[in-house]
Amino acid sequence: MSPARHCARPLLHGVRVVNTIFREDSEVAVIGAGPYGLSLGAHLKSAGIETRIFGRPMSFWREHMPKGMKLRSPWAATHIVDPDNLLTLDAFAAVQNLGRPDPLPVEDFVRYGDWFQKTALPDLDTREVARIAPAGREFFLTLDDGATARARRVVIAMGLAHQEFRPAAFDGLPAELVSHAADHADLEKFANKRVAVIGRGQSATESAAILNEAGAEVEIICRGDIHWLGAETSGNAHRRDLYWRLHKLLATKSGVGPFPLNWANEQPGLVRRAPPVLRSWLNRKSLRAGAAGWVRPRLAGVAIDAGRTIRAARPHGGRITLDLDNGSCVFDHVLLATGYRVDVARFGVLAPALLSALATDAGSPVLGAGYESSVPGLHFVGSSAVKSYGPLLRFVWGAGYAARGVTSFVCANRSKSVAAWSQPCADEVMAHPTETASNLS
């Protein structure tokens, strides 16, 4: 095998990023081009590791989150991390004259991800990976156009694709009557319809707000009260300033989990070493259904029926009837904002031989150091890693931790023959510029 050729291309003022002209083989293949795949790709390439990243950039965020949604993550924890912290959300905002909208609209986050990709990973391969199969000590990839590739390592960074949870009561009902929140990029088509939103978390409350603003008649149906997050929930205006000062003092950058668990969540490497029972408890406490307090004012006019049990759902004359524990009601459509449950088999890309060799815990891979699974060379980052590395891996801010962890592991476990494939020339590594963010373009 001949070494891959490298060329340095100016992308930012004073910055050169290694750009690889690929063979069919690579040392690492990253499957997925959302925040985790993009961050990991930038780190691996900066380390001189021959890497191919597959997938349409930001596709899940673009195609499976309704227009008008905003990110619950605070601005400071919404950066897609690159190794030199050059391609921050602040840098993008400066280039685009975005200001600092907080919470950040999903449309702006998608544009930021596109900008990051074009800047750091211009050679991203937008083809989808259809199948990953073992090939000795390597992996054989089949792409959606029938082309093939090989890699010594594969990192699955597919996020929540195909992981929607749908309660059994709605099995078999047509999409015209029942859909999951992840099925939509736009909810305006439900204007003037009567819609039931099932759930009580961020997706449920914000979807209800968007539907309400689009002119739908909306009712939230949930099994318990909505848990509101943030200082906006304080009902005592006299103490709000004090509350905010305490909140800022005790908060972490990511804001994942209640105090003091939020501080543990900031250390995924330590969480992985905790006993499984403790990790499970930490995830459950930190990822309980909740909604940001800033959504609450947008629910004026939305009925909330809490404490309900859905006994059955059935079609009724072109509409849908929900049989609840306190009676029945009829809607034009039911929107399931019931979250996600990870089962890596549902990604649909892992060959049976890999699935049978993969140790899992209720569908999630059991991961060791470097986010590596029980199949040597097969890694998982993002939501698939939550059971092993903790709740931060469910959020954008966890991408930097995962990228650094995987890159360090790969660098520490390379064979000499593999390392020879990817060594860039000394002048081809990423430079460290002195420019300020306002100079980036």
C-alpha positions, 0 to 999 in steps of 0.5 A: 500500500502506498501512503496517502498524499497530504496537502495543506490548504488555507481555510482560515487566516493564518491556519492551514488544515491537513486535507487528505487525498484518500485511497480506498483504505484508511486508518479510521472511518467515522460514520456520521457527520453531526457534532460528534463526527465533525469534532472527532474528524477534526481531532483525528486529522490534526493528529495526522491520522488518515481518516474518512468521515462519511455522512451528510453534515448535520443531517439529523439536526436538519431533517429531524428537528422541527423548524423553530426549535431551540437548543436547551444547551447554554451557549458556552456548551454549544461549541463543536470542539476542534483541537485548537478551539478556533472554530467555536460558536463565537467565531461563527457568530462573529463571521456571520454577524449572528449576535448571541441568541441564547437559546440558539435556534436549531437553524443557526446551529445547523448553519454553524455545523455546516460552516465547521465542516466546510472549514475543518473537513472540506473532504467529507464524504457525503455518501452513507455507509450501508453496511460495516462487516468484519474483515480480519483485523479490519472492517469492510464498508459498503457505501450506499452507491455500492462502492467499498472501503476498508478501515483499521478502526470504525467509529459510530457517531450516528447520534439518535438516528433510528432510535425513536421510542414509540409506546406500544399503544400506538403500534400499527397506526398510520403515519397520517394519525401518529408520528414521532417528533423526529419525523418532522422538520416543520410542524406548520402543516398541523395548523388548524388541526387538533393535536395531542402531544405525548410527553413532558420533556423538552421536545414535548413542551417545545413542540407544543409551543411551536404547534400552538404558534402555528395555529394548531389546537394543542393538548399535552398529555403526560403521565406526570407533572412537567419538571421545569428547569432553570431559574425561571422556575423561581416563583419568588421575584424578590429572591430571583437575583440571589437565586441566579447568583447561586445558580451561576456559582454552582453550575457547570459549563454544560448544565447537565444534571442537578447540583452536585451531580453536574460536576461528576457529569463533566468527567466522562472518564471518571464516570466510566470507572464508576460501578455500573449501578452508580452510573445507571443512577447518575444517568437516570437522575441527570437525564430525567424528563425536563423542560427549560423554563424559557419554554413555559411562557410560550405555552399560553393557550396549550392545555396540559393534562398531567397524570394520565395513562393512555390505555389504547389508541384507535382510528376513528373516522379519519381521526384518532381516539385516545382512551385515557384513564379518565375518559376518551378524546379525539384528535386529528393527530398525535405527536409522540415526543416520547424520547429515544431508547438506544439500540445499536442494532437499529442503526442498520449498518452493523453486519450480523457478525459484528452484532453477535460479537458486540457486548451490549447493555439493553441495546447500548454497547459496553465500552472501555477505554477510548470508547472502544467496544468489545469488538476491537477497533469498533468505537461508539461516541454520542448517545450510544456511549451514555451508559458507559460514559455518562449523561454528558455524551447525550449533549453537544458539549460531550463531543469534545471529550469523546474526540479527545478520548478516541484520538488519544487512544488511537494514537497510543495504540497504532502499529508502526505499519499503520502509523506510516500510512498517515504521517504528514510532513512537518509543515502540513500539521495545523498551525497555531495562529495568533488571529482573533475570532473576528478575523476568521472567515 
